Amino acid sequence: MTVRKFATTDATFERSPGQDGDVFAGNVVDQRHGAPITIGYGRYGPNQRLVETLAVDDVMIVLEGRLSVSTGGGTETAGSGEIIHMPKGEQVTIRSHEEGALTAYVTYPHWQEAQS
């Protein structure tokens, strides 16, 4: 594996699995590249909601907009430049606000394999 850099234009966005809203994910590094982690971008339309029990450890970096992540323990809201860690096994509700959001993410292990 070589050192690489990425931009959102490198991602092919697909609707987030099991969702019918305006929530999309685009991996740029994953199991196909021999990496132990998945790296990609997420795009959330305005006022979207995603509910999931995490099968992987997930780190989201908010690049644009705002997201709120709620669990049984409370809610964290992150804006541009802020990071949210969501541990494996946690049930989360991720909500975008009126401006939507663009994120970068890193998961361990690969989220696509964990959901199959």
C-alpha positions, 0 to 999 in steps of 0.5 A, a space after each residue: 500500500 502506498 501513501 495516498 491523499 483523497 478529496 470528496 471528488 474521489 468518492 463514489 457516493 451510494 445511499 447508506 445501506 438500509 436507508 431511504 433518506 438523503 444519506 450517502 457514503 463513499 469509501 475511498 479506502 477499504 478491504 479492496 485495498 488491503 487496509 485494516 480500516 475503512 476511510 470515506 466520506 458521508 453526505 447528509 441532506 438537510 434534516 436527515 435521520 439515520 438510526 443504527 446499532 454500530 457493528 464497528 468503531 466509527 469516527 466521524 469528522 464533520 467537514 461542513 454543516 452540523 450533525 447531532 449524535 444521540 444515544 441513551 446517554 445523551 446527545 453530542 452536536 458537532 460542527 465543522 472541524 469537530 470529531 465524534 467517536 461512536 463505539 461498536 455496539 452503541 445504538 445511535 441516532 445521527 441527525 443532520 440539521 437544516 444545512 445538511 453535512 459533509 463528513 469524513 469517516 474511519 471505521 474499524 473493522 470494515 463497516 461493509 463486511 460487518 453489516 453483511 
